[in-house]
Amino acid sequence: MSTRTVAILAFDDMEVLDFAGPYEVFNVAGELGEGRPFEVVTVGLTGEPAVGRGGFTVLPDHRLDDCPPVDVLVVPGGAGTRRLLDDEHLATFLRERYDAVELLMSVCTGSMLLARAGLLAGRPATTHHTTFEELAAIDPSVVVERGSRFVRSGERLWTSAGVSAGIDLALTVVEELAGPATRAAAAAEMEWMWGSAGAEGADRQR
């Protein structure tokens, strides 16, 4: 199995766990999975540090303009997404990368950026529970799923609900791309055992 490169977008006022949750999942899965199935890199709008909620700071490995080819792209949410809704440079990046990546996933209000880029048109999607109407207003054709932990919005496209839901989605993506044993190893290492196996399994099917 070849190593897949996972890129996580970083921007000012991103929600910390939206970024750090998937980062931890893919990094741990990369360390524990057979053949190191994942490598994680970060991508900023510019080369400057991205300062998330509470001062959480990320120095991106790459900028939008020099980001190398990647296999998986993760778009976090947070208050900072509102300021990016009219950023055509970012929207173009998302559209171009969606055509090239194996899988694109958003966490929380990151789905609003995907909607603004036109990637959710006519598709089911979810977001943070406080922003269902905002997502619908960006693109009324989006079928907003209320109450789902995460949603398969397309063959290569996933959206999740808020904050901690990104961890569940990232684990699901790990299972899809690297198998259940790698998912189980990552979840055990992280002690991500908050729910029953039945509930977790039901969420994975949504």
C-alpha positions in Angstrom: 0.0 0.0 0.0 1.4 3.4 -1.0 1.5 6.3 1.4 -1.3 8.8 0.8 -0.7 12.5 1.5 -3.4 14.2 3.5 -3.5 18.0 3.3 -5.4 20.0 6.0 -6.3 23.6 5.3 -5.3 26.1 8.0 -6.7 29.6 8.3 -7.3 32.3 10.9 -10.1 31.6 13.3 -10.4 28.0 12.4 -11.9 25.8 15.1 -9.1 24.0 16.8 -10.6 20.4 16.9 -11.8 20.7 13.4 -8.1 20.9 12.4 -6.4 18.9 15.1 -8.9 16.1 15.3 -8.4 14.9 11.7 -4.7 15.7 12.0 -4.4 13.3 14.9 -6.4 10.6 13.3 -4.5 10.6 10.0 -1.1 11.0 11.7 -1.7 8.2 14.2 -3.1 6.0 11.4 0.0 6.8 9.4 2.2 5.7 12.2 0.4 2.5 13.1 -1.0 1.3 9.8 0.8 -1.2 7.7 3.2 0.5 5.3 2.6 4.0 6.8 -0.6 4.6 4.8 -0.9 8.3 5.5 1.4 11.4 5.7 -0.1 14.7 6.9 0.8 18.1 5.6 -0.8 21.5 6.2 -1.8 24.1 3.7 -2.3 27.8 4.4 -3.8 30.6 2.4 -0.3 32.3 2.5 3.0 31.4 4.1 2.1 33.2 7.3 1.1 31.4 10.5 -2.7 30.7 10.7 -4.0 31.6 14.2 -7.1 29.5 15.1 -9.6 29.9 17.9 -7.9 30.7 21.3 -4.6 31.5 19.7 -3.9 28.0 18.4 -1.3 28.6 15.7 -0.2 26.5 12.7 2.8 27.3 10.5 1.7 25.8 7.2 3.9 23.5 5.3 2.6 24.9 2.0 0.6 27.8 0.5 -2.3 27.4 -1.8 0.0 28.5 -4.7 2.7 25.9 -4.1 0.8 23.0 -2.6 2.0 19.8 -4.2 -0.4 17.1 -5.4 -2.2 15.4 -2.5 -4.5 12.5 -2.1 -6.9 13.7 0.6 -7.9 17.2 1.4 -9.5 18.3 4.7 -11.3 21.6 5.1 -11.9 22.6 8.7 -14.6 25.0 9.9 -14.7 27.8 12.4 -15.7 31.4 12.6 -13.0 32.2 10.0 -14.9 30.5 7.3 -17.3 33.5 7.0 -14.4 35.8 5.9 -13.4 33.3 3.3 -16.7 32.9 1.6 -15.8 35.5 -1.0 -12.3 34.4 -1.5 -12.3 33.3 -5.1 -8.7 32.2 -4.9 -9.6 29.6 -2.3 -12.8 28.6 -4.2 -10.7 28.0 -7.3 -8.2 25.9 -5.3 -11.0 23.8 -3.8 -12.6 23.2 -7.2 -9.3 22.3 -8.9 -8.2 20.0 -6.0 -11.5 18.2 -6.0 -10.9 17.2 -9.6 -7.5 15.8 -8.6 -7.8 14.3 -5.1 -9.0 10.8 -4.1 -11.2 12.2 -1.4 -12.3 15.7 -0.1 -13.8 16.1 3.3 -15.1 19.1 5.3 -15.6 19.5 9.1 -18.2 21.7 10.6 -18.7 25.0 8.7 -16.0 24.0 6.3 -18.9 22.7 4.2 -19.9 26.3 3.6 -16.6 26.8 1.8 -17.4 23.8 -0.4 -20.9 25.1 -1.1 -19.5 28.5 -2.1 -17.1 26.7 -4.5 -20.1 25.0 -6.0 -19.0 21.5 -4.9 -22.2 20.7 -3.0 -24.8 21.7 -5.6 -27.7 19.3 -5.5 -25.9 17.1 -3.0 -26.7 16.1 0.6 -24.4 17.7 3.2 -24.2 18.6 6.8 -22.5 21.2 9.0 -22.5 22.5 12.6 -26.0 22.4 14.1 -26.1 26.2 14.4 -25.4 26.9 10.7 -27.9 24.7 8.8 -29.7 27.8 7.5 -26.4 29.5 6.6 -25.4 26.5 4.5 -28.8 26.4 2.8 -28.6 30.2 2.0 -25.2 29.8 0.3 -26.6 27.3 -2.1 -30.4 26.5 -1.8 -29.8 23.3 -3.9 -27.8 21.7 -1.1 -29.9 19.0 0.7 -29.0 19.9 4.3 -28.9 16.8 6.5 -29.9 17.7 10.1 -28.9 15.3 12.8 -26.4 13.2 10.9 -22.9 12.9 12.4 -21.5 12.9 8.8 -22.8 12.5 5.3 -21.4 11.1 2.1 -22.0 14.0 -0.2 -20.6 12.3 -3.2 -18.4 9.4 -4.3 -15.3 11.3 -3.3 -16.9 13.9 -1.0 -17.8 13.8 2.7 -19.1 16.5 5.1 -19.4 16.2 8.8 -21.2 18.0 11.6 -19.4 20.2 14.1 -16.1 19.9 15.9 -15.7 16.4 17.3 -17.6 14.9 14.4 -14.6 15.4 12.3 -12.8 12.7 14.2 -15.5 10.2 13.5 -15.5 11.1 9.8 -11.6 11.0 9.6 -11.7 7.5 11.2 -14.3 6.4 8.6 -12.1 7.7 5.8 -9.1 5.8 7.3 -11.2 2.6 7.3 -12.3 3.2 3.7 -8.8 3.9 2.4 -6.6 1.8 4.7 -8.9 -0.9 6.2 -10.7 -1.6 9.5 -7.5 -2.8 11.2 -5.9 0.6 10.7 -9.0 2.4 11.9 -9.2 0.2 15.0 -5.5 0.7 15.8 -5.9 4.5 15.5 -9.0 4.6 17.6 -7.5 2.4 20.3 -4.3 4.6 20.4 -6.5 7.7 20.7 -8.8 6.0 23.2 -11.7 7.2 21.1 -14.3 5.0 22.7 -17.1 7.4 23.6 -20.0 5.5 22.1 -21.2 1.9 21.8 -20.0 -0.2 18.8 -23.6 -0.2 17.6 -24.0 3.5 17.6 -20.6 4.0 16.0 -21.5 1.5 13.3 -24.8 3.3 12.6 -23.1 6.6 12.3 -20.6 5.2 9.7 -23.5 4.3 7.5 -25.0 7.8 7.4 
